[in-house]
Amino acid sequence: MKKMLFVIACITAAGCVKVPTIVMVDRKTALEEQVDVGFAKQQGALVQAGLSPRPVPYTKGQLEAKGIHPAGSTFDVVLRPYRSYITDQEQLDDLLVRRCVGEATDCTVQETRQNCVGKLDEAAVTRLLQRVNLHRRQVLALLGSKTGQPVDVIRSAYRKHILDMLVCGGQYQDRDGKWEVKRCD
């Protein structure tokens, strides 16, 4: 036993056995804190950018500086679909002025083919009216749930807003059910 203790004492004194250094960290270092804050900001910006996708707005000068010439045929082919894109509101305004559709008293948009001027893509108009009327019903339902007002009060206020925003020359239905044209003098 004495020999064993002597051997352990010699090995320990010689430095062969060393107790490992253990460092326990329960907090982040200052550098880790800075990285986390920067990452959270960048992640938030990335999420926002993903929620609203859109093309990067370049000016003609910026494109030419990069060697892209807008007058070139390749560039025109790429831009052709974007130039022909028309929003739902632009399409609706066109149909309202051409009297193919009208703003009804119940806050929906209805077809009025008997008054329509020009050619009409019936399938496209049907899809447009379905989208617009769905959105309007959703707005009315949301307003009803948020305000607690009766449906008639909400519909009346919403109709006033719709008629205020109606394009000049657009068709709307009066209280008697007749189709009228909005005058903007």
Backbone bond lengths (Angstrom), bond angles and torsions (degrees), N, CA, C in turn:
res aa  C-N    CA-C-N  psi(-1)  N-CA   C-N-CA  omega(-1)  CA-C   N-CA-C  phi
1 M - - - 1.433 - - 1.521 110.48 -
2 K 1.322 116.09 -39.35 1.451 120.02 179.85 1.519 109.91 -64.51
3 K 1.344 114.42 -36.63 1.459 118.49 -179.94 1.532 110.25 -65.18
4 M 1.307 115.52 -39.27 1.468 120.20 -178.73 1.523 110.30 -65.39
5 L 1.328 116.72 -43.10 1.460 120.18 178.68 1.525 110.54 -65.53
6 F 1.349 115.97 -37.44 1.455 120.15 179.03 1.533 110.52 -64.32
7 V 1.345 117.68 -41.31 1.464 122.21 -179.72 1.539 109.61 -66.06
8 I 1.315 117.42 -43.11 1.469 120.63 179.28 1.515 110.40 -64.52
9 A 1.309 117.46 -40.67 1.467 121.43 179.23 1.515 110.14 -65.19
10 C 1.339 118.00 -40.40 1.467 121.38 179.19 1.534 111.28 -66.34
11 I 1.323 115.63 -42.51 1.471 119.18 -178.91 1.525 109.49 -66.19
12 T 1.311 116.01 -41.19 1.462 119.76 179.73 1.513 110.37 -66.13
13 A 1.315 117.65 -42.72 1.456 121.18 -179.33 1.523 110.56 -67.34
14 A 1.323 117.39 -31.38 1.452 121.15 -178.56 1.530 111.75 -77.36
15 G 1.307 119.07 -14.50 1.456 122.12 177.24 1.502 114.31 90.37
16 C 1.294 118.38 14.11 1.451 120.90 179.73 1.517 111.78 -73.77
17 V 1.298 116.50 -32.53 1.459 119.90 179.41 1.520 106.91 -106.86
18 K 1.299 113.40 123.98 1.459 117.87 -178.09 1.528 107.68 -130.77
19 V 1.290 117.07 135.19 1.454 122.13 178.34 1.530 107.16 -76.06
20 P 1.345 117.71 125.70 1.468 118.54 -177.96 1.529 111.40 -67.29
21 T 1.334 114.05 147.54 1.455 120.47 177.72 1.529 107.82 -86.52
22 I 1.287 115.86 121.99 1.464 120.88 179.81 1.517 107.89 -117.23
23 V 1.329 115.37 125.55 1.459 120.87 178.02 1.523 107.65 -116.73
24 M 1.291 115.99 122.19 1.466 120.86 179.29 1.527 107.63 -104.20
25 V 1.303 115.74 125.72 1.457 121.04 179.82 1.524 107.60 -113.92
26 D 1.303 116.16 123.13 1.463 119.03 179.86 1.526 112.02 -105.22
27 R 1.306 117.51 -2.43 1.460 121.72 177.31 1.507 109.03 -130.09
28 K 1.345 114.30 162.31 1.462 119.58 178.04 1.518 108.75 -78.39
29 T 1.311 115.10 153.16 1.456 119.11 175.11 1.528 108.54 -74.39
30 A 1.299 116.63 168.34 1.462 121.01 -179.76 1.525 110.86 -60.37
31 L 1.321 117.05 -38.17 1.461 120.87 179.35 1.527 110.87 -65.60
32 E 1.326 116.83 -42.44 1.463 120.08 177.96 1.523 111.37 -63.49
33 E 1.321 117.47 -38.42 1.468 121.50 177.25 1.531 110.51 -61.37
34 Q 1.334 117.35 -44.38 1.462 121.11 179.95 1.523 111.08 -64.68
35 V 1.310 117.01 -40.89 1.461 120.69 -179.48 1.523 109.81 -64.93
36 D 1.321 117.19 -42.84 1.467 120.61 179.84 1.515 111.75 -61.95
37 V 1.320 117.96 -42.11 1.466 120.74 179.88 1.525 109.99 -64.27
38 G 1.306 118.08 -45.71 1.461 121.46 179.12 1.517 112.15 -63.90
39 F 1.313 116.45 -38.32 1.466 120.39 179.90 1.517 111.01 -66.18
40 A 1.320 117.21 -41.27 1.469 120.45 -179.91 1.528 110.52 -62.16
41 K 1.318 117.12 -41.71 1.469 120.35 178.53 1.519 111.07 -64.41
42 Q 1.335 116.52 -44.33 1.458 120.22 179.89 1.522 111.12 -66.29
43 Q 1.325 116.86 -38.27 1.459 120.15 179.57 1.525 110.05 -65.03
44 G 1.339 117.26 -41.12 1.464 120.71 177.38 1.518 111.83 -62.62
45 A 1.323 116.75 -42.03 1.464 120.40 178.42 1.521 111.05 -65.22
46 L 1.319 116.38 -38.00 1.466 120.63 179.77 1.533 110.53 -67.11
47 V 1.316 116.69 -40.92 1.468 120.23 178.27 1.521 109.65 -63.20
48 Q 1.332 118.15 -44.14 1.464 121.72 179.06 1.524 110.96 -62.11
49 A 1.313 116.88 -41.15 1.468 120.05 179.69 1.523 110.66 -65.17
50 G 1.315 117.17 -35.25 1.453 120.50 179.10 1.515 112.74 -71.88
51 L 1.330 116.72 -26.39 1.461 119.99 -179.50 1.513 112.50 -75.58
52 S 1.304 117.58 -26.40 1.460 119.73 -178.68 1.529 109.79 -127.38
53 P 1.322 117.34 75.41 1.463 119.49 -179.00 1.522 111.41 -69.90
54 R 1.284 115.49 138.43 1.459 121.15 178.24 1.525 108.09 -161.55
55 P 1.320 116.37 158.92 1.459 118.44 179.36 1.529 110.78 -72.11
56 V 1.301 115.45 154.50 1.458 120.46 177.50 1.520 108.35 -74.91
57 P 1.329 118.37 126.43 1.463 119.96 -177.93 1.537 111.67 -79.66
58 Y 1.321 116.55 105.50 1.455 122.23 175.98 1.520 109.23 -104.18
59 T 1.306 116.26 143.65 1.453 119.86 174.56 1.525 108.56 -84.06
60 K 1.311 115.45 166.00 1.456 120.47 179.02 1.529 110.26 -60.95
61 G 1.325 116.55 -39.42 1.463 121.01 179.20 1.526 112.82 -63.78
62 Q 1.331 116.67 -40.18 1.460 120.31 178.26 1.526 110.98 -64.54
63 L 1.315 116.60 -39.98 1.454 120.20 179.11 1.525 111.09 -66.29
64 E 1.324 116.57 -42.99 1.463 120.07 179.58 1.528 110.93 -65.85
65 A 1.352 116.82 -34.24 1.465 120.26 178.11 1.521 111.31 -65.54
66 K 1.305 117.60 -27.66 1.471 121.76 178.16 1.523 111.90 -88.53
67 G 1.330 116.81 2.08 1.456 120.34 177.59 1.513 114.17 91.22
68 I 1.326 117.35 10.29 1.466 121.00 177.94 1.520 107.16 -100.16
69 H 1.306 116.55 123.49 1.452 120.57 -178.70 1.526 109.26 -104.68
70 P 1.340 117.30 114.02 1.463 120.78 -177.24 1.519 114.00 -56.73
71 A 1.301 117.85 -25.86 1.460 119.43 -179.10 1.526 111.28 -78.03
72 G 1.333 117.60 -11.02 1.455 121.48 -178.48 1.519 111.91 -68.90
73 S 1.309 116.43 153.81 1.458 120.80 -174.83 1.525 112.08 -67.90
74 T 1.319 119.17 -36.05 1.464 121.50 -179.72 1.521 110.47 -63.17
75 F 1.293 116.01 -43.38 1.461 120.68 -179.06 1.533 110.67 -65.21
76 D 1.322 116.90 -40.67 1.468 120.55 178.01 1.524 111.52 -63.08
77 V 1.320 117.26 -37.87 1.466 120.76 179.13 1.521 110.00 -65.33
78 V 1.322 116.69 -39.98 1.464 120.50 179.87 1.523 110.53 -67.85
79 L 1.309 118.28 -40.01 1.461 121.45 -175.26 1.529 114.16 -82.75
80 R 1.302 118.53 -16.16 1.466 121.17 -175.87 1.533 113.01 -53.91
81 P 1.347 119.96 -46.84 1.476 118.45 179.45 1.528 112.73 -63.17
82 Y 1.337 117.42 -34.67 1.459 119.98 -179.12 1.522 111.92 -71.93
83 R 1.306 116.20 -34.00 1.461 119.81 178.68 1.521 111.40 -69.55
84 S 1.320 116.80 -30.75 1.456 119.88 -177.82 1.529 112.63 -88.88
85 Y 1.329 118.02 -5.40 1.458 121.27 -178.84 1.526 110.34 -70.45
86 I 1.308 115.78 128.76 1.469 121.66 178.78 1.518 106.97 -124.99
87 T 1.313 116.76 134.03 1.460 120.50 -179.48 1.522 110.71 -71.66
88 D 1.330 115.47 163.59 1.467 120.72 177.18 1.523 111.19 -58.44
89 Q 1.333 116.65 -40.79 1.463 119.55 -178.20 1.526 111.11 -66.29
90 E 1.322 117.81 -38.64 1.465 120.64 177.09 1.524 111.04 -64.56
91 Q 1.326 116.45 -41.73 1.460 120.14 177.65 1.525 110.47 -64.25
92 L 1.337 116.26 -43.08 1.456 120.73 -179.53 1.525 110.77 -63.69
93 D 1.328 117.13 -43.50 1.468 120.57 178.26 1.523 111.03 -60.21
94 D 1.335 116.60 -42.40 1.459 120.35 178.62 1.526 110.49 -61.15
95 L 1.317 116.93 -45.28 1.471 120.89 -179.60 1.530 111.45 -67.19
96 L 1.332 117.20 -34.85 1.469 120.42 178.07 1.529 110.85 -66.22
97 V 1.321 116.47 -42.75 1.469 120.57 -179.60 1.530 110.54 -69.84
98 R 1.324 117.70 -36.53 1.465 121.30 178.17 1.525 111.57 -78.27
99 R 1.315 117.41 -2.57 1.468 124.70 177.62 1.539 113.03 65.12
100 C 1.336 115.56 28.62 1.471 120.14 175.73 1.523 110.44 -84.51
101 V 1.324 116.39 -25.48 1.456 122.51 175.59 1.522 107.75 -135.88
102 G 1.321 115.08 165.11 1.459 119.38 178.54 1.514 110.65 -147.90
103 E 1.327 115.32 155.84 1.464 122.29 176.74 1.516 107.76 -79.66
104 A 1.324 117.20 112.83 1.463 122.11 -177.38 1.524 110.57 -82.87
105 T 1.332 115.94 165.45 1.473 121.13 -178.04 1.528 112.11 -68.26
106 D 1.335 118.48 -20.48 1.464 120.80 -179.07 1.532 112.53 -91.90
107 C 1.327 117.44 18.33 1.474 124.98 177.77 1.516 113.40 71.29
108 T 1.306 118.46 17.77 1.462 120.90 174.49 1.525 108.55 -107.73
109 V 1.300 115.59 170.45 1.456 121.86 175.36 1.523 106.30 -107.35
110 Q 1.323 116.67 128.41 1.458 121.10 -177.36 1.522 110.37 -120.74
111 E 1.327 114.60 150.10 1.464 119.85 176.37 1.523 109.93 -73.37
112 T 1.325 115.00 141.78 1.471 121.66 174.93 1.526 106.71 -133.79
113 R 1.312 116.61 70.68 1.465 121.94 -175.32 1.525 112.43 -61.73
114 Q 1.317 117.16 -31.14 1.463 119.97 -176.81 1.532 111.17 -64.16
115 N 1.331 117.89 -24.75 1.467 121.38 -178.81 1.534 112.67 -100.49
116 C 1.318 118.33 -5.25 1.459 123.31 -169.92 1.532 112.25 -65.68
117 V 1.323 114.37 138.11 1.468 121.74 177.35 1.524 107.49 -112.95
118 G 1.321 117.38 125.79 1.460 121.99 177.66 1.518 112.14 94.57
119 K 1.349 114.20 178.96 1.462 120.62 -178.63 1.523 109.87 -74.79
120 L 1.332 114.13 153.92 1.458 119.80 -175.65 1.524 109.39 -139.70
121 D 1.321 117.31 126.56 1.459 122.53 173.07 1.526 106.54 -88.27
122 E 1.324 114.91 97.54 1.463 120.37 -171.47 1.521 112.88 -61.35
123 A 1.313 118.07 -38.35 1.471 120.66 -179.81 1.527 110.83 -65.46
124 A 1.340 116.70 -43.33 1.463 120.53 179.70 1.526 110.67 -66.00
125 V 1.333 117.05 -39.62 1.460 120.78 179.34 1.524 110.23 -65.51
126 T 1.318 117.09 -41.55 1.467 120.74 178.99 1.525 110.96 -61.67
127 R 1.330 116.99 -44.86 1.468 120.22 178.57 1.522 111.07 -63.32
128 L 1.333 116.92 -41.62 1.458 120.98 178.96 1.527 110.85 -62.23
129 L 1.326 117.06 -47.05 1.463 120.20 -179.04 1.521 111.49 -64.90
130 Q 1.316 117.95 -36.01 1.460 120.34 177.11 1.523 111.30 -62.91
131 R 1.349 116.66 -43.25 1.469 120.58 178.66 1.516 110.83 -64.48
132 V 1.329 116.68 -49.77 1.467 120.71 -176.78 1.527 110.85 -62.20
133 N 1.320 116.92 -46.30 1.468 119.79 -178.32 1.523 112.01 -67.60
134 L 1.333 117.47 -35.07 1.456 120.20 175.56 1.520 110.44 -62.67
135 H 1.314 116.95 -45.24 1.467 120.81 179.75 1.524 110.61 -62.54
136 R 1.307 117.03 -40.54 1.465 119.94 -180.00 1.527 111.48 -67.19
137 R 1.320 117.68 -40.32 1.471 119.78 176.97 1.525 110.37 -63.30
138 Q 1.327 116.68 -38.13 1.462 120.23 178.37 1.523 110.98 -65.62
139 V 1.326 117.30 -40.33 1.467 120.73 178.36 1.524 110.05 -64.08
140 L 1.317 116.86 -44.74 1.471 120.14 179.05 1.529 111.01 -62.11
141 A 1.326 117.49 -41.87 1.470 120.62 179.24 1.528 110.88 -65.23
142 L 1.316 116.61 -41.18 1.462 120.36 179.09 1.518 111.04 -64.65
143 L 1.330 116.47 -45.65 1.464 119.69 178.38 1.524 111.15 -61.14
144 G 1.322 116.72 -39.37 1.456 120.26 178.76 1.514 112.18 -64.32
145 S 1.332 116.64 -41.13 1.459 119.24 -179.00 1.524 112.21 -73.41
146 K 1.326 117.66 -31.80 1.465 120.80 -178.16 1.525 112.74 -80.26
147 T 1.329 117.22 -37.76 1.471 119.87 -174.41 1.515 113.10 -95.38
148 G 1.313 117.57 -27.84 1.457 120.22 -177.14 1.523 113.30 75.00
149 Q 1.324 116.58 10.77 1.468 121.88 179.60 1.522 110.04 -77.67
150 P 1.331 117.29 156.67 1.471 119.84 175.13 1.537 110.74 -62.85
151 V 1.319 116.43 151.68 1.459 122.79 -176.66 1.526 111.19 -58.88
152 D 1.335 117.58 -39.05 1.465 120.88 -178.32 1.528 111.68 -63.73
153 V 1.322 116.86 -39.28 1.473 121.06 179.85 1.525 109.90 -66.39
154 I 1.324 115.86 -45.12 1.468 119.88 -179.45 1.521 110.50 -65.52
155 R 1.317 117.07 -44.16 1.466 121.24 -179.17 1.532 110.27 -62.62
156 S 1.317 117.69 -39.70 1.467 121.38 179.79 1.527 111.35 -64.27
157 A 1.336 116.17 -44.50 1.472 120.29 179.25 1.533 110.62 -66.56
158 Y 1.320 116.28 -40.35 1.462 120.47 -179.94 1.528 110.46 -67.21
159 R 1.311 117.23 -39.17 1.471 120.99 178.06 1.527 110.40 -63.24
160 K 1.327 116.90 -40.89 1.467 120.18 177.76 1.530 109.84 -60.22
161 H 1.321 116.04 -42.68 1.472 120.21 178.49 1.533 110.42 -63.17
162 I 1.331 116.99 -44.44 1.470 120.96 -179.84 1.526 110.34 -60.70
163 L 1.329 117.04 -44.46 1.469 120.21 -178.99 1.527 111.47 -68.46
164 D 1.334 117.46 -33.16 1.467 119.88 175.70 1.530 110.80 -64.67
165 M 1.323 116.74 -36.05 1.463 121.66 -177.85 1.527 112.76 -87.60
166 L 1.322 118.04 -6.02 1.458 122.11 -177.41 1.530 110.91 -62.16
167 V 1.311 115.73 135.88 1.460 122.24 -179.00 1.535 109.24 -64.98
168 C 1.330 115.87 146.40 1.462 120.12 177.37 1.527 109.30 -61.72
169 G 1.328 116.07 132.01 1.450 121.28 -177.73 1.519 112.57 88.40
170 G 1.322 116.69 -1.20 1.464 121.26 179.50 1.519 111.09 -75.57
171 Q 1.293 115.92 154.42 1.460 122.35 -175.61 1.533 110.38 -96.36
172 Y 1.323 116.40 136.21 1.458 121.20 176.83 1.518 109.09 -141.34
173 Q 1.315 115.34 160.58 1.458 121.67 -178.18 1.533 108.74 -98.43
174 D 1.339 115.75 128.40 1.465 118.00 178.27 1.531 109.85 -83.50
175 R 1.325 116.60 -179.44 1.471 120.59 -175.46 1.525 113.25 -65.23
176 D 1.322 116.18 -23.45 1.465 120.06 178.98 1.526 112.38 -84.96
177 G 1.340 117.48 -4.48 1.460 121.01 179.20 1.513 113.80 93.29
178 K 1.341 118.13 0.38 1.467 121.23 178.48 1.530 109.21 -85.56
179 W 1.340 115.11 149.01 1.461 120.56 179.68 1.517 109.23 -88.12
180 E 1.339 116.48 127.11 1.459 123.61 179.93 1.528 109.02 -119.74
181 V 1.334 115.47 166.50 1.453 121.89 178.48 1.529 108.57 -113.78
182 K 1.316 117.25 132.05 1.468 121.53 -179.09 1.530 108.60 -71.42
183 R 1.300 115.67 126.31 1.464 122.02 177.58 1.522 109.67 -98.76
184 C 1.288 116.87 133.28 1.461 122.51 176.93 1.533 107.04 -125.83
185 D 1.292 116.67 98.38 1.470 120.26 -178.22 1.500 110.80 -102.52
